[in-house]
Amino acid sequence: MKQESVNQREILAKITPLIENTAMRFDLIPIEIEFEKENQRWFLRIFLFAKDRGVTLEDCENVARSLSDFLDDLIPCKFYLEVSSPGLERKLKSDREYLLFQGHNIILKLKSGVGENEDKVFKAKILDFTETEGLKVQRLEDSQEFTIGKDKILSARLYIED
């Protein structure tokens, strides 16, 4: 099959349920699934998360091994499979991730400041997230709580204290 006939959206729609179910068998959650072309090569990248533990190399290998034959049947072109953990200082990319990483610390960058000092960048703990209210956080510096609308957030990145 020609490379040009690859429809990324269709393929992602076909493989996402399979990836989610396979990850679930290993008590993992795929927080991001990318299928994209780089330098004339297709890459399928799966980022895994575990609520109660870190993601190990063995976890990634188990998921990759369990998926590879099925993916070969579903993806009509040659591709490279990469399965990994999201990384210690991952940039949060979806509303779902705010919920998954509830209780974790982040560095938050805002379009406009909050609090007395009108801080635009600060470290906080994720307390909650809802589509309507936005992100509820507790600033680490002074334990003050804020609810910030999604439209006010420039970026949020996981933050690990040294």
Backbone hydrogen bonds in HBPLUS format (Angstrom, degrees):
<---DONOR---> <-ACCEPTOR-->    atom                        ^
c    i                          cat <-CA-CA->   ^        H-A-AA   ^      H-
h    n   atom  resd res      DA  || num        DHA   H-A  angle D-A-AA Bond
n    s   type  num  typ     dist DA aas  dist angle  dist       angle   num
A0005-SER N   A0002-LYS O   3.20 MM   3  5.67 148.3  2.31 109.3 117.4     1
A0006-VAL N   A0003-GLN O   3.18 MM   3  5.78 158.6  2.22 122.6 123.6     2
A0011-ILE N   A0007-ASN O   3.01 MM   4  6.23 168.2  2.02 162.0 165.6     3
A0012-LEU N   A0008-GLN O   2.87 MM   4  6.08 167.7  1.89 157.2 160.7     4
A0013-ALA N   A0009-ARG O   2.90 MM   4  6.08 156.8  1.95 148.6 155.2     5
A0014-LYS N   A0010-GLU O   2.97 MM   4  6.23 147.2  2.08 145.6 154.6     6
A0014-LYS N   A0011-ILE O   3.09 MM   3  5.06 118.9  2.48  94.5 109.7     7
A0015-ILE N   A0011-ILE O   2.89 MM   4  6.12 161.1  1.93 158.9 163.6     8
A0016-THR N   A0012-LEU O   2.93 MM   4  5.65 152.3  2.01 148.2 153.1     9
A0019-ILE N   A0015-ILE O   2.93 MM   4  6.17 161.3  1.96 160.8 166.7    10
A0020-GLU N   A0016-THR O   2.87 MM   4  6.08 167.5  1.89 160.7 163.9    11
A0021-ASN N   A0017-PRO O   2.93 MM   4  6.08 166.6  1.95 150.4 153.9    12
A0022-THR N   A0018-LEU O   2.95 MM   4  6.06 158.4  2.00 147.2 153.6    13
A0023-ALA N   A0019-ILE O   2.92 MM   4  6.04 167.9  1.94 153.3 156.7    14
A0024-MET N   A0020-GLU O   2.97 MM   4  6.10 157.9  2.02 146.2 152.7    15
A0025-ARG N   A0021-ASN O   3.22 MM   4  6.47 143.8  2.36 140.1 147.9    16
A0025-ARG N   A0022-THR O   3.16 MM   3  5.31 127.0  2.46  98.5 111.4    17
A0026-PHE N   A0023-ALA O   2.92 MM   3  5.37 141.2  2.07 109.7 120.8    18
A0028-LEU N   A0023-ALA O   2.96 MM   5  4.92 154.5  2.02 128.7 131.4    19
A0027-ASP N   A0024-MET O   2.92 MM   3  4.76 162.0  1.95 109.6 111.0    20
A0029-ILE N   A0049-PHE O   2.71 MM  20  5.05 152.8  1.78 151.4 160.0    21
A0049-PHE N   A0029-ILE O   2.76 MM  20  5.05 142.3  1.90 138.1 150.9    22
A0031-ILE N   A0047-PHE O   2.83 MM  16  5.79 141.4  1.98 154.2 166.4    23
A0047-PHE N   A0032-GLU O   2.92 MM  15  5.21 166.5  1.94 156.7 159.1    24
A0034-GLU N   A0045-ARG O   2.84 MM  11  5.05 164.5  1.86 149.4 154.8    25
A0045-ARG N   A0034-GLU O   2.81 MM  11  5.05 157.4  1.86 144.3 152.0    26
A0036-GLU N   A0043-PHE O   2.98 MM   7  5.46 150.7  2.06 152.2 157.6    27
A0043-PHE N   A0036-GLU O   2.81 MM   7  5.46 155.6  1.86 151.2 159.0    28
A0038-GLU N   A0041-ARG O   2.73 MM   3  5.30 162.9  1.76 161.2 161.9    29
A0041-ARG N   A0038-GLU O   2.93 MM   3  5.30 155.2  1.99 114.8 123.0    30
A0080-TYR N   A0042-TRP O   2.91 MM  38  6.32 149.7  2.00 141.1 149.3    31
A0044-LEU N   A0080-TYR O   2.79 MM  36  6.05 169.1  1.81 163.0 164.1    32
A0082-GLU N   A0044-LEU O   2.82 MM  38  6.16 162.3  1.85 165.3 165.8    33
A0046-ILE N   A0082-GLU O   2.81 MM  36  6.25 159.9  1.85 162.8 169.5    34
A0084-SER N   A0046-ILE O   2.91 MM  38  6.38 162.2  1.94 165.8 171.7    35
A0048-LEU N   A0084-SER O   2.74 MM  36  6.07 160.2  1.78 155.6 161.9    36
A0060-CYS N   A0056-THR O   3.18 MM   4  6.56 161.2  2.22 149.0 152.5    37
A0061-GLU N   A0057-LEU O   2.90 MM   4  6.19 159.3  1.94 152.6 158.7    38
A0062-ASN N   A0058-GLU O   2.85 MM   4  6.02 161.0  1.89 151.4 156.3    39
A0063-VAL N   A0059-ASP O   3.05 MM   4  6.31 166.3  2.07 155.6 158.3    40
A0064-ALA N   A0060-CYS O   2.95 MM   4  6.10 166.9  1.97 150.2 154.5    41
A0065-ARG N   A0061-GLU O   2.83 MM   4  5.92 166.6  1.85 153.6 157.6    42
A0066-SER N   A0062-ASN O   2.96 MM   4  6.07 160.2  2.00 146.4 152.1    43
A0067-LEU N   A0063-VAL O   2.99 MM   4  6.12 143.0  2.13 147.4 157.0    44
A0068-SER N   A0064-ALA O   2.98 MM   4  5.90 152.7  2.05 154.2 159.8    45
A0071-LEU N   A0067-LEU O   2.89 MM   4  5.93 166.3  1.91 163.8 167.5    46
A0072-ASP N   A0068-SER O   3.02 MM   4  6.16 153.6  2.09 147.1 153.9    47
A0073-ASP N   A0070-PHE O   3.11 MM   3  5.29 127.0  2.41  98.3 111.5    48
A0074-LEU N   A0070-PHE O   3.12 MM   4  6.43 140.8  2.28 142.7 154.0    49
A0074-LEU N   A0071-LEU O   3.05 MM   3  4.97 122.4  2.39  93.6 108.8    50
A0075-ILE N   A0071-LEU O   2.86 MM   4  5.83 147.5  1.96 160.3 164.1    51
A0158-LEU N   A0090-ARG O   2.76 MM  68  5.33 163.6  1.79 155.0 154.7    52
A0092-LEU N   A0156-ALA O   2.74 MM  64  5.57 162.8  1.77 154.1 160.3    53
A0097-GLU N   A0094-SER O   3.06 MM   3  5.36 130.8  2.31 102.3 114.4    54
A0098-TYR N   A0095-ASP O   3.01 MM   3  5.39 131.8  2.25 106.7 119.2    55
A0099-LEU N   A0096-ARG O   3.15 MM   3  5.36 123.7  2.48  98.8 112.0    56
A0100-LEU N   A0096-ARG O   2.93 MM   4  6.28 161.0  1.97 150.6 156.6    57
A0101-PHE N   A0097-GLU O   2.87 MM   4  5.86 158.6  1.91 147.9 152.5    58
A0102-GLN N   A0099-LEU O   3.21 MM   3  5.13 160.1  2.26 108.9 108.5    59
A0104-HIS N   A0101-PHE O   2.92 MM   3  5.41 155.7  1.98 138.5 140.4    60
A0103-GLY N   A0126-ILE O   2.74 MM  23  5.18 157.1  1.79 138.2 146.4    61
A0126-ILE N   A0104-HIS O   2.93 MM  22  5.81 165.3  1.95 164.8 164.8    62
A0159-TYR N   A0105-ASN O   2.85 MM  54  5.24 155.8  1.91 132.2 127.6    63
A0106-ILE N   A0124-ALA O   2.70 MM  18  5.43 158.1  1.75 161.5 168.3    64
A0124-ALA N   A0106-ILE O   2.88 MM  18  5.43 160.6  1.91 154.8 160.6    65
A0107-ILE N   A0157-ARG O   2.73 MM  50  5.26 151.3  1.81 149.7 159.5    66
A0157-ARG N   A0107-ILE O   3.03 MM  50  5.26 156.0  2.09 141.1 148.8    67
A0108-LEU N   A0122-PHE O   2.86 MM  14  5.52 174.5  1.86 164.1 162.5    68
A0122-PHE N   A0108-LEU O   3.09 MM  14  5.52 151.5  2.18 145.7 154.4    69
A0109-LYS N   A0155-SER O   2.84 MM  46  5.15 168.2  1.86 160.1 158.5    70
A0154-LEU N   A0109-LYS O   2.74 MM  45  5.33 151.2  1.83 143.1 150.2    71
A0155-SER N   A0109-LYS O   3.15 MM  46  5.15 158.2  2.20 134.7 137.5    72
A0110-LEU N   A0120-LYS O   2.69 MM  10  4.88 158.2  1.73 149.6 156.5    73
A0111-LYS N   A0152-LYS O   2.81 MM  41  5.30 161.7  1.84 150.7 154.9    74
A0114-VAL N   A0119-ASP O   2.99 MM   5  5.34 142.9  2.13 128.4 134.0    75
A0119-ASP N   A0114-VAL O   2.98 MM   5  5.34 129.1  2.24 158.2 143.8    76
A0118-GLU N   A0115-GLY O   3.08 MM   3  5.16 158.5  2.13 106.2 112.6    77
A0140-LEU N   A0123-LYS O   2.91 MM  17  5.71 166.7  1.93 133.9 138.4    78
A0125-LYS N   A0138-GLN O   2.86 MM  13  5.19 153.4  1.94 137.5 144.4    79
A0138-GLN N   A0125-LYS O   2.95 MM  13  5.19 149.3  2.05 141.3 151.2    80
A0127-LEU N   A0136-LYS O   2.76 MM   9  5.36 160.9  1.80 150.6 152.6    81
A0128-ASP N   A0136-LYS O   3.17 MM   8  4.99 156.1  2.23 134.2 134.5    82
A0136-LYS N   A0128-ASP O   2.84 MM   8  4.99 170.7  1.85 141.2 143.6    83
A0130-THR N   A0134-GLY O   2.99 MM   4  5.19 158.1  2.04 140.1 146.3    84
A0134-GLY N   A0130-THR O   2.83 MM   4  5.19 145.0  1.95 134.6 146.3    85
A0135-LEU N   A0148-ILE O   2.78 MM  13  5.09 153.9  1.84 155.9 148.3    86
A0148-ILE N   A0135-LEU O   2.71 MM  13  5.09 165.3  1.73 146.2 148.3    87
A0137-VAL N   A0146-PHE O   2.83 MM   9  5.46 161.2  1.87 162.9 169.0    88
A0146-PHE N   A0137-VAL O   2.90 MM   9  5.46 157.6  1.95 151.0 157.7    89
A0139-ARG N   A0144-GLN O   2.75 MM   5  5.39 158.3  1.79 168.2 161.3    90
A0143-SER N   A0139-ARG O   2.81 MM   4  5.07 129.4  2.07 148.8 157.8    91
A0152-LYS N   A0149-GLY O   2.93 MM   3  5.46 158.3  1.98 117.1 124.3    92
A0153-ILE N   A0150-LYS O   3.16 MM   3  5.48 163.2  2.18 111.6 116.8    93
